[in-house]
Amino acid sequence: MQNSFELEHRLGYRILRWVLAVALLSGVLVSAVQVILDASRVSGALDAQARQTMALVEDASTQAVFSIDSDLAQQVVDGLFAQESIHLARITHPDGEPLGMRERPLRKMPLRPLTDAIFDADRTYRTELTREADPGSVYGFLDIHYDTGPIADTWLDRAIVTFASGIATAVILGMVLFVVFHLLLTRPLLRIVESVKQVDPDRPDDNLIELPPGHKDDELGLWVNATNNLLVAIGDSQTRHREAEDRVNRLARYDQLTGLPSRDTFMGLLQADIEEAQKENTVLSLICCGIDDFKSINEQCGFRTGDLILQTVADRLTQTLTGNRFTFARLGSDQFVVVEKGLRDGFQAADTGDRILGCLSQPMVFEDQTVSMTVTLGIALFPGDANKADRLLQSAEQTMALAKENGHNYFQFFVASVDQEIRERKQLEKDLSGALAQNQFHLVYQPQVNLATHRIIGAEALIRWEHPERGLVPPDDFIPVAEMNGRIVEIGEWVLDQACAQASRWATNGMPLRIAINLSAVQLRQESIVEDILDTLRRHNIPAGRLELEVTETSFMTNLEEAVDKLKRLHAAGISIAVDDFGTGYSSLTYLKRMPVQHLKIDKQFIRDLLVNEEDTRIANTIIDLGKSLNLTVVAEGVETAEQEYYLAQRGCQLAQGYFFSKPLKPAEFERFVENFHRSITEKSEGH
């Protein structure tokens, strides 16, 4: 509808385009004819001028040839050059030998190529020189070459004026016609259109079309009156049928008991949600919720209570899961469905399943009855489990039915492997929540060696989780979970506190080492992180220069300005900043320039195949050279062989850590290792 009122669609402008086109075409044609006629006239005038000029000097030229008087011939030629248009003049004997001649170059003009194509560059005229007494004898020839440039330039000026005046006249005529047409027709039509746009299709008789002034008795007035009568008739008809249509639509689209969309309506909503998920490349979960033993509840409490239970389930679902990310429906009987959009993975769907189980397991009180019930959920994911609406719903319903055969009050995913993975993840989250309180964490320390002096100058503190049942849980398994649920903040505070306490004890025992700890992106986003770190240093009486914070390249990408500000404040206090796993993330020189970085840590994946894989060796060399150019200390992680240690030292890498020197050790083992390591270095130096 709106497109009809865009500029290019308006009737007045379409008429204007046609009028202007016709007027311009006519103006161009008329002007072209005038210019052509003028060119023909100019050409004829030039020929006439040439004939007249040759007639004036013919006798003198004949006399000069007859008497072989070259001075007279040259005077005649020079006299001709008083005309600016003459390009060459020549008097010659019959054999072609010139008796008198003069020439000047053609005039240079910008549009000469155009005019030369019309008039030629120059025009040549020749006349035979004879005497009246002996007309049969030719004594010589008079040649005159006219330069067409001056007369063509004058013609071109007139042609431009002719075309310009013709086009201007056409434009003015077209605009005048447009204004007249606009005032008489298009402006009143536009007012009628604007009035029509105000008409509400549902209630057309509320806003009738306004009649433009001055058009009461003409065709426009008759059309407006007829249209208004039609709108009134349509409004009366719609009023009679609206309530009946609303009732029919309500019965067809919504469940009368709960007010939720019915199955048919839900399928349309689900299809729209799937299309949105495809466009945004996100995961969508469909949770089919079935009440356990609803038939028995109906028989024990009565059908009236059963209806109240269904209404309560619908209310609790919509009140617990708020926001436009959720779509709800009642599939029929005791089954409900919940769709959640914009998910990253199935773990978020599991969280939603837990919330549904929690809210629906609470007792329901109806007058003098208290009803406790449970539900079982079947969960299917888009696009992993199905990519069509009907197949996705079928997968969730089948999963719910299968889950009910195995038990009640829990959820199950459509794919068994996904279900098992999520259950393990949920159990890991649960165990992780109590790991810190139950003292299941401990720190180990991996020494950092100066490759030039072969002295241990520091250690990286690494967390380990001794699970009472699973044993040692790798950090790569539980750290991402802790970062996702936010527990990494309290775990990180514990690591910082323990590492600083250990550094303080070592310093007291005469072993002052720099301690490096990892700072996650979640910790870096905490507003109080700077104050918390500095307060921990003060509590343990640790100089700021003895602490190194390792951040990954991706940890400061989400909010670069805030991360840079916090790290600069920590650096200003004396704390060293290192970029961990360098080369695996964005590796942008822009970030390195803005970040207060002192150390680059080459990721162990590039060190593992050093001297074996050419690409990894080239990457490691590039990082070392980059560190040198930026005056940064380069630390190699994962050094495992003497060849790697020697190569890195020769290339200029300053620090290294890895199993070649030592695996991560507990504090007492670390102390013994440092003592033995330095003793062996001393013995080697004394042996030499």
Secondary structure as GFF3:
##gff-version 3
##sequence-region A 1 688
A	DSSP	three_ten_helix	2	5	.	.	.	ID=ss1
A	DSSP	three_ten_helix	7	9	.	.	.	ID=ss2
A	DSSP	alpha_helix	11	66	.	.	.	ID=ss3
A	DSSP	alpha_helix	70	80	.	.	.	ID=ss4
A	DSSP	beta_strand	86	92	.	.	.	ID=ss5
A	DSSP	beta_strand	98	103	.	.	.	ID=ss6
A	DSSP	alpha_helix	112	119	.	.	.	ID=ss7
A	DSSP	beta_strand	122	129	.	.	.	ID=ss8
A	DSSP	beta_strand	140	147	.	.	.	ID=ss9
A	DSSP	alpha_helix	149	181	.	.	.	ID=ss10
A	DSSP	pi_helix	182	186	.	.	.	ID=ss11
A	DSSP	alpha_helix	187	197	.	.	.	ID=ss12
A	DSSP	alpha_helix	219	253	.	.	.	ID=ss13
A	DSSP	alpha_helix	263	280	.	.	.	ID=ss14
A	DSSP	beta_strand	283	291	.	.	.	ID=ss15
A	DSSP	alpha_helix	294	301	.	.	.	ID=ss16
A	DSSP	alpha_helix	303	320	.	.	.	ID=ss17
A	DSSP	beta_strand	326	332	.	.	.	ID=ss18
A	DSSP	beta_strand	335	343	.	.	.	ID=ss19
A	DSSP	alpha_helix	346	360	.	.	.	ID=ss20
A	DSSP	beta_strand	364	366	.	.	.	ID=ss21
A	DSSP	beta_strand	369	371	.	.	.	ID=ss22
A	DSSP	beta_strand	375	382	.	.	.	ID=ss23
A	DSSP	alpha_helix	389	406	.	.	.	ID=ss24
A	DSSP	beta_strand	411	413	.	.	.	ID=ss25
A	DSSP	alpha_helix	416	435	.	.	.	ID=ss26
A	DSSP	beta_strand	441	450	.	.	.	ID=ss27
A	DSSP	beta_strand	455	467	.	.	.	ID=ss28
A	DSSP	beta_strand	471	473	.	.	.	ID=ss29
A	DSSP	alpha_helix	475	485	.	.	.	ID=ss30
A	DSSP	alpha_helix	488	508	.	.	.	ID=ss31
A	DSSP	beta_strand	514	518	.	.	.	ID=ss32
A	DSSP	alpha_helix	521	524	.	.	.	ID=ss33
A	DSSP	alpha_helix	529	539	.	.	.	ID=ss34
A	DSSP	three_ten_helix	544	546	.	.	.	ID=ss35
A	DSSP	beta_strand	547	552	.	.	.	ID=ss36
A	DSSP	three_ten_helix	553	556	.	.	.	ID=ss37
A	DSSP	alpha_helix	560	572	.	.	.	ID=ss38
A	DSSP	beta_strand	576	582	.	.	.	ID=ss39
A	DSSP	alpha_helix	589	594	.	.	.	ID=ss40
A	DSSP	beta_strand	599	602	.	.	.	ID=ss41
A	DSSP	alpha_helix	604	608	.	.	.	ID=ss42
A	DSSP	alpha_helix	614	629	.	.	.	ID=ss43
A	DSSP	beta_strand	633	636	.	.	.	ID=ss44
A	DSSP	alpha_helix	642	651	.	.	.	ID=ss45
A	DSSP	beta_strand	655	656	.	.	.	ID=ss46
A	DSSP	alpha_helix	667	687	.	.	.	ID=ss47
###
